[in-house]
């Protein structure tokens, strides 16, 4: 089966195009930015690249230049508006097989896709002789997440890109379910230690009496139940990254041992005499306020400053309302693959309900909700029938509007655009009643 990567930041259009291409017999993946496309193209091979010219972080020309520098012989079709035909010509010079103007004529696009793939197979056969021209690929690490596009998410990922190449210890704070371990893995994968181990320890599940053994290992017979030598997390992560999740749960004695190991860069197994040098990059996460824990006397200030050379805050989902449907569509793609279903998307009432809900369980809760709704869906679109009662019956809270008038007006205009002018839907998306919305429309002079 031929595989196609669609690169377009119009999530709705990309999903519709993907659904149509799947029905034509193609395997299809989507990316909403050049950076996401680059990751996916690095991890696997595609039969064809179908990219929009205008993208949020770079443009289609930049992506074609990047492919050319890597000598990647992937057929590419550029989608562009009539106003950008000159850029389409540039893209052809950079190696694009063809271009097509938006709005896309599907019959014309299918013809161009088949021609481009056939030409690409012919070139590969000529280049690699008997090597099969069939394109296969394994699922990539990029398939497991998607970057948000709201301001808070953009700041987070920009800071990740800045700190990842360094050796600084990183403290990641955020509520449960926001994806703190994902951020830790992304830091590791983007660092110079990416070829070395990533070892994750959940500090909330370690019994007090076994904490030293989990971190530093033990020798046979050092305590009851030590039936053999054990390598601890510090040794296992040597040269790579040690991730400590919910570090605030460590007892005071273990905090002292951890601080000593970090400062001296060497550890000693429980019951052992030999000091073992270690070289690890530390990344920790917490869902509690460690500064408050210091004030209570339950967390050491010196350890806090040692692990907090650089801090990242992962925003809760309720602070990323404009990205909720971006994440929901991404989780829907995952659910379709895992469940063997072909649900196209969410109806408007569902989209409004998802945006209005506060998501106390954050991304984890949204992913589980979409998975269950996909399983229950009997038709092409997920409806309110498939949503849990707490989501479809959530009261309007009004907490999505802001004190800053400019930001509030922008949020209202975004909601109206997303609801195609339907004021009832827009009000529900904003978490307010229709009367409040009408008052706001008059205040800001919005037609």
N, C-alpha and C positions, 0 to 999 in steps of 0.2 A: 504494500500500500504506500502510495506517495504521501510525503508529509509536507505541510505548508506552515510557515510561521507568518502570522499576520501581526504587523506592528502599527498600531493606531491608538491614539489616546481617546478616541470616541468609543467608550466601552460598549455602548448599546449597538452602534454600527458594527463593531468588531465581532460582537456575539452573534448578531444576525448573520453576518457574512460567514462566520465559522459554522453556524448551524446549517446554512445552505451548502457550504462546501463539504461538510460531513455527509450530507445526503447525496452528494455527487461521488462519494466513495473515497474522499481524502481523509487523512489523519491531520488534524489542525490544532495548533497551539497559538496563543495570543500573548502579546506583550504591549504595554501601554507607553513605553519609553525606550529610547535608544540604549540606556544603560541596562535595562532588563533584557532587551533583545540581544545585546552583546553577551550577557551571561548565558543565555539559552543557546546561542550560536556557538559558544565556546564548549558547552557541555555535550551537545549532540549535533548530528547532521540533519539538514532538511533538504527536501527535494526542490523547494522554492521559497523565496522570500517575497512577501507581498507587503510593501511598506508605504505608509502615508508620507508625504513630503514634509509636512509640518508636525513636529512632535515637541513635547514640553521641555525636554532638556537639550536636544540637538535637533538636526533635521535629517531627512532621508539621504541627502548628499554626504553628510558626515558618516552615516552608517555604511554607505557604499565605499567611501574612502577607506574606512577601517577594514572592511572585507578585502579590499584590494591590497592593503598593506600586509594582510595575513595570507595573501594568495589563496583565498577561499573561492573556489569556483562554484558558487551557488547562484543559479538563475534568479534574477530579481525583477519584479514588476513594481513600478512606482505609481502610486495613486496620487493624483494632483488635481487641483481646480484648473479651469480654463485660464485663469489669470496667471498661473504659474507654469505655463507651457515652456517658458525659457529655461526654468530649472529642470524640467523633464528632459530637455535636450542635454543639459549638463550631466544629468544622471546617466543618460545613454552613453555619453563619452567615458563615464567612470565604470562602465561595465553592465549597466542595467540591460536586461533583455528587451524590455518594452515599457510603455507607460499607458495608463488609462485615466481618463478624466472622470472626476466626480460630478454629479451622482453616477455611480457605476452601473453600466449596462451588463447584467449578469451573463447573458449569452456571449457578448464580446469578451468579457473577462474569462469565462471558461475556455474559450478558443485560445486566448493568449496564454493561459496557464498551461494547457496541454502542449502548445507549441514550444513554450519556454522549457518545460520539463523534458520534452523529447530532444530538444537541442542540447540541453545540459547532459543528458545521458549519452548522447553521441560523442560529446567532447570528452567525457570521462572514459568512455570505452577506447577512444583514440589515445588518451593519455596513459591509462593503466592497463591497456591490452586486455588480458583475459579476466581482469578483476571485475567482479559483478558491479553493474551500475545501479543496482537496487539500493536505495537509501534506507538504512535502519538506524535506530537510536534507542538508548535506554533513557529512562526518566531522569531528569536532571535535578540537582539540588535546588535550582531556581524555581522548580515546580511547587515547592513547599511554602512559598511565601510571595507576597507582592508588596511593593512599597506604596504607602499612601501618598496622596498628592496634596493634602491640606498643608497649611503652613507649619503646623506642629510636627507632622511626619517628615516633611522636607528638612526641617532643622535637625531632627533626630538623625536621619540617615546621612546628612552632611557631616555631622559631628562624628558619626561612626567612621565615615571615610577618612576623616582627619586623624582620629586617634588610632585606627587599626594598624598602620605601619609602624607605630612607636612601640616601646616596651613598657609603657605606663600601665599601672594597675588601674582598672576601671570599675567604678561602682555604678550599677544599673538599678534604678529605683522605679517602682511602678506597681500598680495593683495586680492581683492575681488574674491570670488569663490574658495579659497584655502582650505576651511574647518576649519576656526577658531572656529566656534561654536562646531563642532565635537570634536576638541581638548579640548575645555572647558568641554564638557559633559564627555569625557573620563577621564579627571582629576577628576571630581566629582565622577564618577562611580568607580574609583580606589582609592578613599579616604575613610577615616573613617566616612565621612558624607554621604556616598552613600545611606543610608536608609532615608535621610532627603530630603527636597525639592531642586530642581534645578530650579531657576527662572531666565529667560533670558529677558533682556530689550534692545531694539534697540534704542540707544540714538539719532540716526539720525532722528527718526520719532516723537520724543516727542516735542510738542510745548513748547516754553519757559515758558509760563504762567502756564502750567500744570506739569512742571518737578518736582516741590516739592511734588505735590500730588501723582505722579507716584512713586516716591521713598519712601515717608514717610507716604502717606495716608492723609485723611482729615476727619473732622467731619462735620456732617450735618449742612448746612447753613453757612459754613465758606466762601463761595464765590458763586457768581451766577452760578447755575448749580449743586451745591453740594446738591443733593436731599436726600442723605443719607450718613452714615459713610462709609468710604472706607479704606481697608487695603492696605498699600503700599508695594513695592517690598522688603524692608528691613524686614518688619514683615512676609511677605509671605515666605521668604527664611530663616527664623530664624532656626538655627541649621544646615542649609545646605549651599548651594553655590549660590551666586548672580553673574550672568554673565552680564556684561555691554558691549554690542557690539557697535563698533564705538564710543568709549568714547571721542574721540577728538572732537565730534560734540557738546558736552555740553557747554552751555554758561558759562561765568565767574562766575556769581552769583550762579548757580547751582553747579559749581565746589567747591565753598567755603562751601556750605551746605553739599556736599558729603564728603569733607575732615573732617569737624567737626563731622559728624556721624561716620566716620571710626575711628577717634581718640578717641571719647568719648564712643563708643560702645552703644549708646543710641540715640533714635530719638524722635521727637515730631510731631504728626500729624498736618497738617495745620489747624489752628483754635482751636487746642487743648491745654490743659495745662499740661497734664500728660506725664511725660517722660517714654518711653518704652525701656527697655534694649534689646539689640539685640546681637546675636552671629552668624555671617555669615563669610564664606570664600569668598573672592573677587577674581574673575577672570575677566579680561577685555581684549578687543580686539580692534585693530585699523588697518586701512589700510593706515594711514598717519604717517609721521615722527613727533612724539610728541616733540622731542628735538628741531626740527625746529619751531614748534608751540610755544614752550617756548621762543625762540629767538624773535619770532614775537609778543609776549605778549598776545597770545590767549589761552595759556594753562599754568596753575600754576605749577611752579617747585616743590613746596612742595607736591602737589597732585600726580605729576608724580613719585616722589620718594616713596610715600606711596603705590601706586598701582604696583610699579615695584620692588618688593622684589625678583622676579625671572622672567626672560624674556625668551620667546620662539619665534623663527622665523619659520613660516610655509613657506617652499620654494615654489615658483611658479612652475607650471607644466613644463615650459621650462627648469628648472634646474633638472628635473627628467625624462629626455627623455628615459632612459633605463627602466623606470617603466610605460611608457605610455600604452603599450599593456597589462600589468598586470591590470591596472585600467580599460582599455577598455573591457577586458574579464569579469571583475567583473561586470561592468555596463551592459554588454550584458546579463549576467545571470539574473540580476534584470529586465531588459527590457523584456526578454522572459517570466518571471513569470507574470509581470504586464500586458503584452499584449497577453498572451496565445499563444506565438509563439515558434518555435523551431529552431531558426537560430543557426547554428553550430559555426560560427566564421567569420573572416575577410580574404579576399583574400590578396595576398602579396602586391599588389599595394596600397590597402587601409592601410595596416599596415605601409608601407613606408610613405604614406601621413600623417597619424596620428603622426608618429614620427617626421616628418619634420616641422610640423606646430608649431607656437609659443604659441598658446592657451592663448590669452589675458584674456579670462574668466575663465581660469584654470579648475579645476576639475568640476565645475558646467557646464561649456561650453562643456566639454568632455562628461559628463553624458547626457546632452540634445542632443548632436550630435548622440550618440550611440542609445538613445531612438528613435529618429526620423528615423535613418537609419534602425533600427530593424523593425519599423512599415512599412517602405517602401519596405523592402527586399522581393523580390518575390521568391528567390532561397535559397539554403542552406547557402550561404555565402554572407556577405555584400560586395558590389562592389563599385567602384568609382561613379556609377550612383546615389547611395543613399546619397552621401556626399554633404554638402553645397559647393557652388562654391568657397568661400573664402578659403576652406581647400584644395580641390583638385587642385586649380589653384595657390596655394601659391608659390611664387618664392623661389628658393634655397637661403638661407641667409648666409650659411657658419658659422653660429654662434655656431654650435655644436662642432667644433674642438677647441682645447685648446692650450695655449701657452706652457704648460708643455709637453715636448716630450713624456714622459712615459705615461701620461694620454691620450694624443692624439693617441698614438699607440694602447693603450688598447681600446679606443673608436672605432677606425677603425676595429680592430680585432672583437670586439663585433658585429659591424654592418655587417661585412662579414659573421659571423657565423649566425646571425639572418636572413640574406638574402640567406643562403645556397650557398654562393660563388658568387651570382649574383652581379657583380660590379655595374651595372646600378642601381639596387635596393639599394645597400649599399650606393652609392653616394647620392641618394635621401634621404635616412634615415639620412645621415650626413648633409644634406643641402648644398652639394657642387656639382660641375659638375664632369663628368667622368674624364676629363683631370687632374683636381686637385687631384682626388683620385689616379689616376695612378702615379702621381708624388710622392704622399705620400707613396704609396706602394713601390716604388723604394727607397725612403729615408729610410724607416724602414726595407727594405729587406723582405717584406711580399710577399709570393708566391701567 
